[in-house]
Amino acid sequence: MRFVIDAQLPPALAEWLVARGHEAAHVLTLAGLDAPDSTIWDLARDQGRTVITKDRDFAIWGSAGRAGPTTTRALLAWLEPRWRAVEARPYEGVHLVELRA
C-alpha cells in the first residue's frame, strides 16, 4: 500500500511503515511542511496514496467524498496493536486514516 504521512506526525512513522513492506513518505519529502492541506489531498489522490493524519480537516473532506502532541515512541506503541485494522482500510476503499486516541 502507498501512504503519505501528514505534517503533524513524525517522519519516523513513514520509516515504520516502510519496514512493514509498504510504500510510505512523509509530507516533508513529498511537498514540504508548509504545503496546504489541499495540495497534500490532491497529491495523495493523484499518486494513489492513503493519507495518515491527525488533522480533522482531512477527516471532514474524506467523509464528504473528498489528540495532542505525542512522542514518536508513544505513537508507534499506540499504533502497533491497531495497525492491522488501519492496514485493512485501503482494501475497503477508504483512503484516509485519521489517528485519534
Secondary structure, DSSP 8 states (H G I E B T S, - for coil): -EEEE-TTS-HHHHHHHHHTT-EEEEHHHHT-TT--HHHHHHHHHHHT-EEEES-HHHHHHHHTT------HHHHHHHHGGGHHHHHHGGGGT--EEE---
